[in-house]
Amino acid sequence: MAGLVQRTAQSIDQMWRSVWHDSSRGEKLVVALVLLVTGLAIPVIPIVWIARFVAN
């Protein structure tokens, strides 16, 4: 079970890096605005932070 949690966390971390670190400033702004407008920023950001902590 711990392996599954870690693999899931690593996948979330890789997805976050591909979306956030490989994007231009304009793309980051669009993603942030979409998350804020749709209300997904509230659950997504803490999940990503926790996943990055578990992955590392």
Sequence and secondary structure as in RCSB ss.txt:
>XXXX:A:sequence
MAGLVQRTAQSIDQMWRSVWHDSSRGEKLVVALVLLVTGLAIPVIPIVWIARFVAN
>XXXX:A:secstr
 HHHHHHHHHHHHHHHHHHHTTS HHHHHHHHHHHHHHT HHHHHHHHHHHHHHH 
